[in-house]
Amino acid sequence: MIHRRTALACVGLLVGRVPVAAQHVVQVLVWRDPYCGCCSSWVAHLRSEGFAVDDQVVRAVGPIRQSLGTPIDLLSCHAGQVEGFVLEGHVPAPAIRRLLTERPAGVRGLAVPEMPIGSPGMEVPDRAPETYEVIAFGAGPHRPFMRFTGGLPS
């Protein structure tokens, strides 16, 4: 009888874990310079938000950006790709999740141009986070996708 209870308890534990194991983990491919600390901090942000990150340290990100079709006026410090979408710069996880949920027509990717203080990976002690736009690009003109102050939607 004890063995039967033990077996039933184990089956219950396994059944309870199946939905967790079956959840889809989103893979983000990142290309970054080996000497950039903010890039590795952005990778850490994505990982802490549940993304699986393939962190590729490369000598030059420019050729990768060119192959991804990243507009030159939206450049920042690292490039990424998630489920066919392009990422440029310190794009916060909530913007990536919204992009993957909505999959807006004509949008090829998201960018946070330059390096706003307080954006994920650009947190600076004793400096107030900046408000900035995450820009959607692709077919047609660039357009605001989300607004953030630091790492939080505003």
VMD Tcl script that draws the C-alpha trace (Angstrom):
set ca {
  {0.00 0.00 0.00}
  {2.84 2.41 0.74}
  {4.38 1.73 -2.63}
  {1.08 2.46 -4.36}
  {0.70 5.79 -2.54}
  {4.26 6.72 -3.38}
  {3.68 5.87 -7.03}
  {0.45 7.90 -7.13}
  {2.18 10.88 -5.50}
  {4.96 10.73 -8.09}
  {2.46 10.56 -10.94}
  {0.65 13.56 -9.46}
  {3.89 15.53 -9.34}
  {4.70 14.66 -12.94}
  {1.24 15.55 -14.20}
  {1.42 18.85 -12.34}
  {4.68 19.70 -14.09}
  {3.66 18.89 -17.67}
  {2.09 22.30 -18.43}
  {5.22 24.09 -17.20}
  {7.48 21.89 -19.31}
  {5.22 22.38 -22.33}
  {5.42 26.20 -22.24}
  {7.13 27.81 -25.21}
  {10.44 29.48 -24.33}
  {11.21 32.34 -26.70}
  {14.73 32.25 -28.16}
  {16.51 35.56 -28.79}
  {19.71 35.61 -30.84}
  {21.98 38.51 -29.88}
  {25.11 39.83 -31.58}
  {27.32 42.15 -29.56}
  {30.78 43.59 -29.22}
  {33.06 41.79 -26.72}
  {33.93 45.01 -24.88}
  {30.46 46.40 -24.24}
  {29.18 46.03 -20.67}
  {25.73 47.44 -21.37}
  {25.13 44.79 -24.03}
  {25.78 41.96 -21.58}
  {23.49 43.74 -19.09}
  {20.70 43.78 -21.72}
  {21.26 40.04 -22.26}
  {20.93 39.56 -18.48}
  {17.67 41.59 -18.57}
  {16.23 39.31 -21.27}
  {17.24 36.18 -19.37}
  {15.73 37.49 -16.14}
  {12.50 38.06 -18.09}
  {12.38 34.40 -19.16}
  {13.86 34.60 -22.65}
  {16.46 32.04 -23.77}
  {19.36 34.06 -25.19}
  {21.98 32.84 -27.64}
  {24.65 35.46 -26.93}
  {27.02 35.79 -29.90}
  {30.10 37.89 -29.24}
  {31.42 39.14 -32.60}
  {34.19 41.45 -33.78}
  {31.83 43.62 -35.83}
  {28.06 43.94 -35.54}
  {27.75 46.11 -38.69}
  {27.64 43.29 -41.24}
  {24.99 41.49 -39.19}
  {22.86 44.63 -39.00}
  {23.17 45.00 -42.74}
  {21.98 41.42 -43.32}
  {19.08 41.98 -40.90}
  {18.06 45.17 -42.70}
  {18.35 47.45 -39.68}
  {17.85 51.08 -40.75}
  {20.99 53.14 -40.27}
  {19.12 55.93 -38.44}
  {18.02 53.52 -35.69}
  {21.41 52.05 -34.75}
  {22.45 51.48 -31.16}
  {25.06 49.14 -29.70}
  {23.87 45.55 -30.30}
  {21.57 43.63 -32.61}
  {19.15 40.80 -32.06}
  {16.56 38.61 -33.69}
  {13.48 36.96 -32.21}
  {11.05 34.77 -34.14}
  {11.94 36.51 -37.41}
  {11.81 40.05 -36.00}
  {14.87 42.30 -35.74}
  {15.86 43.98 -32.49}
  {18.27 46.90 -32.26}
  {19.53 48.34 -29.01}
  {18.06 48.24 -25.51}
  {14.53 47.06 -26.38}
  {12.71 46.23 -23.12}
  {11.17 42.78 -22.65}
  {7.56 44.11 -22.47}
  {7.95 45.60 -25.97}
  {9.30 42.29 -27.30}
  {6.38 40.39 -25.75}
  {3.87 42.82 -27.26}
  {5.54 42.50 -30.67}
  {5.34 38.70 -30.53}
  {1.73 38.76 -29.37}
  {0.42 41.32 -31.86}
  {2.75 40.67 -34.83}
  {1.73 43.95 -36.48}
  {1.55 43.94 -40.26}
  {4.50 45.61 -41.95}
  {6.71 45.63 -38.85}
  {10.11 44.06 -39.42}
  {11.56 44.95 -36.04}
  {11.93 47.21 -33.02}
  {14.70 49.61 -32.12}
  {15.75 51.83 -29.26}
  {18.12 54.23 -30.99}
  {21.12 55.48 -29.10}
  {21.38 54.38 -25.48}
  {18.78 56.01 -23.18}
  {19.73 56.17 -19.50}
  {17.61 53.72 -17.52}
  {16.68 51.48 -20.46}
  {17.40 47.79 -19.74}
  {21.17 47.43 -19.55}
  {21.70 51.20 -19.29}
  {20.76 51.67 -15.64}
  {23.04 54.30 -14.09}
  {23.12 54.85 -10.32}
  {22.22 58.38 -9.24}
  {20.80 59.24 -12.69}
  {17.08 59.56 -13.34}
  {15.85 57.24 -16.10}
  {15.01 58.90 -19.40}
  {11.71 58.62 -21.24}
  {12.17 57.19 -24.73}
  {10.32 55.56 -27.61}
  {10.67 52.02 -28.86}
  {10.44 52.47 -32.62}
  {8.79 50.00 -35.00}
  {10.34 49.79 -38.46}
  {9.62 47.92 -41.66}
  {7.18 48.75 -44.43}
  {6.41 52.45 -44.43}
  {7.87 55.11 -42.18}
  {9.24 54.35 -38.71}
  {6.65 54.81 -35.98}
  {6.48 54.80 -32.19}
  {5.57 51.37 -30.84}
  {5.78 51.90 -27.07}
  {6.96 54.60 -24.70}
  {9.09 53.79 -21.66}
  {10.62 55.58 -18.72}
  {13.59 53.48 -17.77}
  {12.48 49.86 -18.09}
  {8.80 50.57 -17.44}
  {6.06 51.39 -19.95}
  {4.84 54.96 -19.51}
}
mol new
graphics top color blue
foreach p $ca { graphics top sphere $p radius 0.5 }
foreach p [lrange $ca 0 end-1] q [lrange $ca 1 end] { graphics top cylinder $p $q radius 0.2 }
display resetview
